[in-house]
Amino acid sequence: MDFRLKDGRVVTVRSFKPGDFAAMLAMFQSLSAEALRFGLPPYDRTRLERWISGLEGGILLLAFDGRKVVSVVMIFGRGRTRFKGLGEFVTYIHQDYQSEGLGTFPARTILQEAKAKGFHRVSLEVVADNTGAIKAYEQAGFLHEGRMKDGFLDDNGKYHDQLIMGIIL
């Protein structure tokens, strides 16, 4: 599915295929320190492979600009019976594509897929200072559900509050 960014570039959002692994790894390896400031991405092949293997029952979408991966959006399923239908939302956007509208469209797309796949609820945690991400999550339909005081420790040793957001599909 194609999506036009605010600056006119067109990206294609589609499901992950095994042949996409190298391009996805390249995106993570090219993320700036600022893009990684509030994230916990895998930084190397081993960690990324382990991360993807944990997606059983989940969904992984990629946004491409040509052959270059510029965004990764995932919903991890929770396998235990008491957590059936519950998912955890994770997204990363390359710094050259932030503030271009790329946060909301893939989020809405993956939430539609999650509903079709039988998910009931999807939640996320986001650093309260990450206002751009919070705006995109709100536009995708996520609601504020709570706040964890000092729930995230950054690379500089500073604690930040985390917001808990969720959506019932």
N, C-alpha and C positions, 0 to 999 in steps of 0.2 A: 504494500500500500504506500503510495507516495504522499509526501507532505511538504508543503512549501513553507520555508522559514521566513521570518520577518524580513530578512535581507534579500529574499528572492531565491536563495539556493533551494534545491529540491533534494530531499533525502527519502530513501526507501526504508520502510519499517517492515520487517518480516521475521519469521521464526528462525532460530539458530539451526544451522546444519553443521555436521562434523567438519566439513571443509572450511568453515568460518573461523576455526579455532585460532589460526595464526594471525588473522586480521584483528580478532578480539584481543589477543594477547598484546599485539602491537599498540592498540589503543591504550590499554592499561599501562604499558611501559612508557607511553608518551604523555601521560597526564602530568600536569605541572604540580608543584607543591601546593599552590592555592586550590587547585581542583581536588587535591587529596586531603585538604585541611580537615574536613568533617567526614571523610569516608574511611572505610576499612577494606579497600580492594585487595585482591591477591596481586602480588607484585611479580611473581615468577610462574613459569610453566607448571611446576608441581602443585603450587597452591591453587592455581586456576583450574587445573584438571580435577583436583579434589573438590573444589567448589562446585563445578559443573556436575560431578558425579552425585552430589547431594541434592540434585534437582529432581530426583525421582518423584513423579506426580506433580511437578511444578511446571512452570512456563518460562522460557527464555526468548526474548525478542531483541533484535539488533536493529539499529538505525545505520544505514550506509549512505555515504556521500561518494558515489562511484563504487570503488572497491574498498574504501576506507571505512572502518567501523567508527562511528562518532558518538554512539550511545548504546548502553546496555541496560535492559530493563528485565527484572526477574521477579517471579513470585515463587517462593519456596513453599511446598506443601508440608504439612506436619503430619507424619504418619500414624501416630497413635490414635486409637479409637476415640478417645475423649476430645481429640483435636481435629476430627474429621471435618473437612470443608473449610479449615482455617488456613490462611496463607500469610506469609511475610513478604512484603514488598521491598525491593532493593533497586536502586537505579544509579547510574553514573553517566555523566555527559562530559565529553571532551571540552576542555576550556575554550577552544575556538568556536564552539557551538552553543555555549551558554548564553542565556538572555535572548534567545532567538525563537522561543516558543516550542522548543524541542522537549521540554519537560512534561507538558500536559498531554500532547497527542499520543505518545507511546504509552503513557500511564492509562489513558482512557481505553486505548486499544487492548492492552494486556488485561485490564479489568473486564472487558467484554469477553475475552477468551477465558478468563478465570470463571466467570459466571457460566459460560457454555460448558466448561469442564466440570462443573458441580461445586465450585467453591461457594461458600456461604458468606464468609467474612475475610477481609484482607486488612492487615495492620502494618504500621511502620513506626520507626523511631527516627526523629530528625533533631539535630542540634538546633536549639531555639534561635541562635544567631543566624541560621541559614535561611534568611528571609525569602530568597529567590525560590528555593526548593519548596518551602512552605506554601508560597503563593501557587506554585504549579500543582502541588498536592490538593490544595483547596479547590482549584479550578477543575481538577479531575474528580472531585466529589468526596475526598477524604474530610472527615470531621475531627476536630480537636477532642481528645478524650482524657488527656491528663498531662501532667508535667512531672518529670523527675529532676529534682534539684541536684545539681552537680553530677549528672549522670554520664558525662563524657569528659575524658581527660585528653587534651590535645597534645601535640608533640612538644609544646613549650611548657608543659606541666600545669596548664591552666584548666580548671574545671568549667564546664558549660552545662546549662540546663538542657534536658532533652524533652521534646514534646512527643507524646504518644498520639498517633492519629489512626483512624480506622474508617472502614466503609463496609456496610452490609450490602451484599449484592442481591 
